[in-house]
């Protein structure tokens, strides 16, 4: 895009139901060449993304005494539990009972409990911890301040800041510097968080000031000069991609995957024989609603009829408003009467209760085609000019963000005033007018429009790790590394090609693998390991079910009669407790880039488990520790794993450091001899 173009924003179509009712137009200048930076900032670790992974990276970096720069597109720390509004911790019962988590995650849970006097002030039933997003941000801010003081590190925090460009060395191995844009309200403009993301994202990535934002251009540099890499010198700083969509790996153009992985013996439940970058998991704009004593006026959005054909309670056992309201209730000042529906026990909503909504056949938005996908593929980035110098605009489709916002606002209206149900038919959905949509800068979401500041992202671009033994095409964590699925199911023997099925059974057979491959043992008779893959370079842990919110077949996703992508839920189910391999955090090509959060080298199916709160923290804790360790020992992270499966003494030292710091790298009793994980559900 060149020159200036005018973008019109209809606030009545996007902002909550009884707020602003005017049409505002803004000029947004898109610059292709940056002006001189307004300031230069030096750091040892540059963390891009202030979600749980980014916060954990900063936390461990500060405790290690490092100078940490932390950028975030919103003004809140915490990602999932704050700016994305999903402030209900996804946890598994056994891990939670043992409190077997990273030290920072345990501290976060402790401080939530201290804030309210309970870990569950919402009395929700989806989790043992449901709370207000604003409070999560404040708790994390104080945690980083305390870590800074304790470790004698230095935190430089840059809210409302995006990375616009990278300067990469001529040999392609080192990020020398990063250019960022920080925005604040222009003189006379409305405050931050007045506008939805779709209304502001393109302006956020523009170098030029606008009538909405005043911009500060920042250049991030290492604390010391970067040596020439042809001398073999170790990097002098690290960039950690902890963004929600894998922005830096896209901008740096390292190899990555997006969406569905092709069917293989590693991903035997895949729904496609080919890679499909346009079908990642759905994303969600969350919002808060409050139960009231008296009926409230409910205004139908102008666009409601477009989205109403999508909404549903989904299953008969879930078709109860009180059950849905209390599912992710984040505040409950007064405990209601006991209720039970569909086998679930909960307390009824009472006036003053606040619920956060995150519902699959509700405010989930699930595009799955090249015409409406949210996260642009590499081909789309190239065709839109975003891989050219100065061309990066965040890598997202703005129109899909806008429609997801409309969908979320429409879902609220359906909950309180809708009478249709796309899956269960007529006579199921009842009016629920004793509720109000909660909005405003002091509301739980902290926005004038009432939607979360950023959508809850379930899947991102995922790196392809460097070639490794057993995976010459690039390291990855796959379905069979974690799934409890019964691969004796006839689907696999009857559907997979014979050679692929044999390789699947061999990969699961442990000591009998060679015999299966050579045909000496039939695949059906081979013993199957009943644990996750044990990685010698494990630097973190996670445990959650493989949970899918599949994309829809047709465009737009809200089209009447639309269905989920067939076969996508086949890979869903329980998982064994699993590990985070260091190789999954090291991208190809660039030596001073580490990856945390949802962009590690995991497959589409594995990523459905490797995306929840405690995993994000564990991966971030690993990234912060690895970066600090590498700086101290003048070694690049890839050098810690390049001789595997041979012994790596420095890798062992790193793992000891993680464990000593209270950041587990394996679950209790993890070994090749322990095949009994039945209690870990």
Buried (B, 14 or more C-beta within 10 A) or exposed (E): BEEEEEEEBBBBBBBBBEBBEEEBEBEBBBBEEBEEBEEEBBBBBBBBBBBBBBBBBBBBBBBBBBBBBBBBBBBBBBBBBBBBBBBBBBBBEBBBEEEBBBBBBBBBBEBBBEBBEBBBBBBBBBBBBBBBBBBBBBBBBEBBEBBBEEBEBBBBBBBBBBBBBBBBBEEBBBBBBBBBBBBBBBEEBEEBBBBBBBBBBBBBBBBBBBBBBBBBBBBBBBEEEBEEBEEEEBBBBBBBBBBBBBBBBBBBBBBBBBBBBBBBBBBBBBBBEEBBBBBBBBBBBBBBBBBBEEEBEBEBBEBBEBBBBBBBBBEEEBBBBBBBBBBBBBBBEEEBEEBEBEEBEBBBBBBEBBBBBBBBBBBBBBBBBBEBBBBBBBEBBBEBBBBEEBBBBBBBBBEBBBBBBBBBBBBBBBBBBBEBBBBBEEEBBEEBEBBBBBBBEEBBBBBBBBBBBBBBBBBBBBBBBBBBEEBEEBBBBBBBBBBBBEBEEEBBBEBBEEEBBBBBBBBBBBEBBEBBBEEEBEBEEBEBBBBBBBBBBBBBBBBBBBBBBBBBBBBBBBBEEBEBBEBBBBBBBBBBBBBBBBBBBBBBBBBBBBBBBBBBBBBBBBBBBBBBBBBBBBBBBBBBBBBBBBBEBEBBBBBBBBEBEEEBEBBEEBBEBBEEBBBBBBBEEBEEEEEEBEEBE
